Amino acid sequence: MKRIIIGISGASCAIIGIELLQELRQHEDIETHLVITKGGEVTIKEETDYSVEEVKSLADYCHDVENMAAPVASGTFEVFGMIVAPCSMKTLAGVANGFCENLLLRAADATLKESRPLVLITRETPLSTVHLKNMLAAKEAGAVILPPALSFYNKPQTLLDSVRYIVGKALRALGIKAKDFKGWGEQK
Ligand SMILES: Cc1cc2nc3c(=O)[nH]c(=O)nc-3n(C[C@H](O)[C@H](O)[C@H](O)COP(=O)(O)O)c2cc1C
């Protein structure tokens, strides 16, 4: 059983985190541990048709963002990796600087210190010098910076197709194949 921590922070495109959870429900060998920040709760309400409770119910385990005693707060709790989907610039700043002010940030910090894969679906545009410096610092600390960039070779028909493509890319960064994901050269 692979444990994966999913963080949903308050950047736009909460739907990516939700579709990630929907995808991982189809993988019987994966156990999901979800942490949603207060900002993430706001974007779920503002941007999607899901309630926060519905999103929580998609995960195997959901941990309160204020609960610093949750299992995912410790590196001794063995996890396969973590994806922050989406990752706000505030959460990026926390990851880049080891500032563990909530459980999502502590879990990301523990993931990095244990040299486990951490994928940040960073979402902001345009990017300030501060954002870019924090991305470089997080990358140098071991994180994968994976902005939700559109792709067209897969010929998306809907926005949801594009969202699912990003989910596939994020999982591929952890070495996990999303059910319907096809990379370049795998289209047929
Ligand atoms: C609808 C909405 C969309 C937002 N989009 C972004 C965004 O794309 N990127 C970002 O960095 N912050 C965005 N924010 C601001 C963050 O939610 C805010 O900075 C928050 O404090 C982040 O905290 P968190 O990382 O703990 O969730 C958005 C806020 C709202 C309400």
PDBQT file of the ligand as one rigid body, heavy atoms in Angstrom, charges set to zero:
ROOT
HETATM    1  C1  LIG A 201     -10.877  32.533  -5.531  1.00  0.00    +0.000 C 
HETATM    2  C2  LIG A 201      -9.448  32.716  -5.090  1.00  0.00    +0.000 A 
HETATM    3  C3  LIG A 201      -8.424  32.408  -5.965  1.00  0.00    +0.000 A 
HETATM    4  C4  LIG A 201      -7.094  32.553  -5.561  1.00  0.00    +0.000 A 
HETATM    5  N1  LIG A 201      -6.111  32.206  -6.452  1.00  0.00    +0.000 NA
HETATM    6  C5  LIG A 201      -4.818  32.232  -6.054  1.00  0.00    +0.000 A 
HETATM    7  C6  LIG A 201      -3.809  31.769  -6.939  1.00  0.00    +0.000 A 
HETATM    8  O1  LIG A 201      -4.062  31.342  -8.066  1.00  0.00    +0.000 OA
HETATM    9  N2  LIG A 201      -2.535  31.740  -6.469  1.00  0.00    +0.000 N 
HETATM   10  C7  LIG A 201      -2.206  32.164  -5.217  1.00  0.00    +0.000 A 
HETATM   11  O2  LIG A 201      -1.038  32.089  -4.857  1.00  0.00    +0.000 OA
HETATM   12  N3  LIG A 201      -3.156  32.646  -4.362  1.00  0.00    +0.000 NA
HETATM   13  C8  LIG A 201      -4.444  32.683  -4.751  1.00  0.00    +0.000 A 
HETATM   14  N4  LIG A 201      -5.430  33.126  -3.888  1.00  0.00    +0.000 N 
HETATM   15  C9  LIG A 201      -5.030  33.699  -2.589  1.00  0.00    +0.000 C 
HETATM   16  C10 LIG A 201      -4.754  32.630  -1.523  1.00  0.00    +0.000 C 
HETATM   17  O3  LIG A 201      -5.928  31.876  -1.275  1.00  0.00    +0.000 OA
HETATM   18  C11 LIG A 201      -4.288  33.289  -0.237  1.00  0.00    +0.000 C 
HETATM   19  O4  LIG A 201      -3.009  33.879  -0.435  1.00  0.00    +0.000 OA
HETATM   20  C12 LIG A 201      -4.221  32.344   0.938  1.00  0.00    +0.000 C 
HETATM   21  O5  LIG A 201      -3.811  33.054   2.078  1.00  0.00    +0.000 OA
HETATM   22  C13 LIG A 201      -3.303  31.173   0.698  1.00  0.00    +0.000 C 
HETATM   23  O6  LIG A 201      -3.178  30.448   1.900  1.00  0.00    +0.000 OA
HETATM   24  P1  LIG A 201      -2.884  28.888   1.873  1.00  0.00    +0.000 P 
HETATM   25  O7  LIG A 201      -1.699  28.660   1.015  1.00  0.00    +0.000 OA
HETATM   26  O8  LIG A 201      -2.611  28.570   3.326  1.00  0.00    +0.000 OA
HETATM   27  O9  LIG A 201      -4.109  28.221   1.371  1.00  0.00    +0.000 OA
HETATM   28  C14 LIG A 201      -6.779  33.015  -4.269  1.00  0.00    +0.000 A 
HETATM   29  C15 LIG A 201      -7.822  33.331  -3.388  1.00  0.00    +0.000 A 
HETATM   30  C16 LIG A 201      -9.145  33.183  -3.799  1.00  0.00    +0.000 A 
HETATM   31  C17 LIG A 201     -10.235  33.524  -2.814  1.00  0.00    +0.000 C 
ENDROOT
TORSDOF 0
